Amino acid sequence: MTGFSIRALEERHAARVGEITLAAYDASGSRIEGDYRDWLGDPRARVPYATEVLVAVDDDTDAPLGTVTFVLPGDEEFEHPEREGDAGFRMLAVAPGAQGRGVGAALIDACITRAREAGAHRMVISSMHWMTRAHGMYARRGFVRRPDLDVAFPAGHAFIFTLDLSDEAEVRFGPPGPAREPLWYEDAWAEGNPVDCGG
């Protein structure tokens, strides 16, 4: 029994969705500050730059329980090398009081469904190294940790996770390469960089 639905962000839910996102990030182990905190707190600002901002809404109370931003190559919010066949998500957040209800897993599954509908062959996501609870959830959904693709952001070391969505994924993107020190994200994502394809 879930008791919630996944839908596109609605204006009436935007303020609460922003609060949920900030609360989830703050609880993950490191408080985000500055301009990026403002960006996290305003989901409406992400809508023009992403394929879809999704919200889990309680069926009884109409209260937002969690959110995620689904992205495809070409979206400004897609934060990985632009590779045809990829899809991803960002800013997954679940309200502290809603954790344990399967909200995060349902939001991830909604992104996977949308990726398959878009013809994607792989999901690729990044997660800061301190977000250990999220890492466990990604592993349970089938994502594989890719230390060969890790990047360094201004806020620190980001772990990369991938999930193959088709039998073509390994042929298209190559097998995992050897683990390495994380590259600065701008260098790692530069066009033609060999780490883009896992080698």
C-alpha positions in Angstrom: 0.0 0.0 0.0 1.6 3.2 -1.1 -1.1 5.8 -0.6 0.6 8.3 -2.9 0.7 9.3 -6.6 3.6 10.5 -8.8 2.7 13.6 -10.9 4.3 16.6 -12.5 5.0 19.6 -10.2 2.0 21.9 -9.7 2.3 25.5 -8.6 0.3 24.9 -5.4 2.9 22.4 -4.3 6.0 24.3 -5.3 6.8 26.0 -1.9 6.5 22.7 0.0 8.5 20.8 -2.5 11.3 23.3 -2.1 11.2 22.9 1.7 11.3 19.1 1.3 14.3 19.3 -1.0 16.3 21.5 1.4 15.3 19.4 4.4 16.5 16.2 2.7 19.8 17.7 1.6 20.4 19.1 5.1 19.7 15.7 6.6 22.0 13.9 4.2 25.2 15.1 6.0 26.3 18.4 4.6 24.4 21.7 4.5 24.3 23.3 1.1 24.7 27.1 1.1 24.8 30.0 -1.3 23.2 30.3 -4.7 22.8 26.5 -5.1 20.7 26.4 -1.9 18.4 29.0 -3.5 18.2 26.8 -6.6 17.3 23.7 -4.5 14.6 25.6 -2.7 12.8 26.7 -5.9 11.6 23.8 -8.0 9.8 26.1 -10.3 13.2 27.5 -11.5 14.2 24.0 -12.7 11.1 23.3 -14.8 12.3 25.1 -18.0 15.7 23.3 -17.8 14.6 19.7 -17.2 12.3 17.2 -18.9 10.1 17.0 -15.9 10.0 17.8 -12.2 8.1 15.0 -10.5 6.3 15.1 -7.1 5.0 12.3 -4.9 1.7 13.5 -3.5 -0.2 11.8 -0.6 -3.6 10.6 -2.0 -5.5 11.4 1.2 -4.0 14.8 2.2 -2.7 16.1 -1.1 0.6 16.9 0.7 3.9 16.6 -1.3 6.0 13.7 0.1 9.0 13.8 -2.2 10.4 15.0 -5.5 12.9 14.3 -8.3 13.9 16.1 -11.4 14.0 13.8 -14.5 16.5 14.9 -17.2 17.6 13.9 -20.7 20.6 15.0 -22.8 19.9 18.4 -24.1 18.3 19.6 -20.8 20.4 22.2 -19.1 19.9 20.3 -15.9 21.5 17.2 -17.4 24.8 17.2 -15.6 26.8 14.5 -17.5 28.4 14.2 -20.9 25.9 14.6 -23.6 25.6 11.0 -24.9 22.8 9.8 -27.0 20.9 7.0 -25.1 21.5 8.4 -21.6 18.9 9.6 -19.1 19.2 10.7 -15.5 17.7 12.3 -12.5 18.7 14.9 -10.0 17.6 16.3 -6.7 15.8 13.3 -5.3 14.4 14.2 -2.0 11.8 12.7 0.4 10.3 14.5 3.4 11.7 13.1 6.7 8.2 12.2 7.9 7.5 10.2 4.7 10.6 8.1 4.7 10.0 4.3 4.8 6.9 4.5 2.6 8.7 3.7 -0.6 8.5 7.3 -1.9 12.1 7.5 -3.0 12.0 4.1 -4.8 8.7 5.1 -6.5 10.2 8.4 -7.8 13.3 6.5 -9.1 11.1 4.0 -10.8 9.1 6.8 -12.4 12.3 8.2 -13.9 13.3 4.7 -15.1 9.9 4.3 -16.8 10.2 7.7 -18.5 13.8 6.9 -19.6 12.6 3.7 -21.2 9.7 5.5 -22.9 12.2 8.0 -24.3 14.3 5.2 -25.7 17.2 5.6 -23.3 19.7 2.7 -22.9 21.2 3.8 -19.6 20.5 5.9 -16.5 23.5 7.9 -15.2 23.3 9.9 -11.9 25.7 11.6 -9.5 25.4 11.7 -5.7 27.7 13.4 -3.3 29.9 11.1 -1.3 28.2 11.9 2.0 24.7 10.9 0.8 25.1 7.3 2.0 21.4 6.6 2.6 20.7 7.5 -1.1 23.5 5.2 -2.3 21.9 2.2 -0.6 18.6 3.0 -2.3 20.3 3.3 -5.7 22.0 -0.1 -5.2 18.6 -1.7 -4.3 17.1 -0.3 -7.5 19.9 -1.9 -9.5 22.3 1.0 -10.0 26.0 0.2 -10.1 28.7 2.4 -8.5 31.2 3.7 -11.1 34.4 4.9 -9.5 35.9 5.2 -13.0 33.5 8.1 -13.7 33.5 9.9 -10.4 33.8 13.7 -10.5 34.8 16.5 -8.2 32.4 19.4 -7.8 33.0 22.6 -5.8 31.1 21.0 -2.9 33.2 17.8 -3.0 33.5 14.3 -4.4 30.5 13.0 -6.3 30.0 9.3 -6.9 28.6 8.2 -10.3 26.0 5.4 -10.6 24.7 3.8 -13.7 21.8 1.5 -14.6 21.7 -0.3 -17.9 18.2 -0.2 -19.4 18.9 -2.3 -22.5 21.1 -5.0 -23.8 22.8 -2.4 -26.0 24.0 -0.3 -23.1 27.5 -1.9 -22.7 28.1 -1.8 -26.4 27.1 1.9 -26.6 28.9 3.1 -23.5 31.7 0.6 -22.9 32.4 -1.5 -19.8 33.5 0.1 -16.5 37.1 1.2 -16.4 39.6 1.1 -13.5 38.9 3.2 -10.5 40.6 6.6 -10.4 40.8 9.8 -8.5 37.8 12.0 -9.4 38.4 14.5 -12.1 37.2 18.1 -11.9 33.7 17.9 -13.4 34.4 20.3 -16.3 37.3 18.2 -17.3 35.5 14.9 -16.9 32.6 16.0 -19.0 34.6 17.7 -21.7 33.6 16.6 -25.2 35.6 13.6 -26.3 37.1 12.8 -22.9 37.7 9.0 -22.8 36.2 8.7 -19.3 32.8 9.7 -20.8 32.5 6.1 -22.2 33.8 4.3 -19.1 37.3 3.7 -20.4 
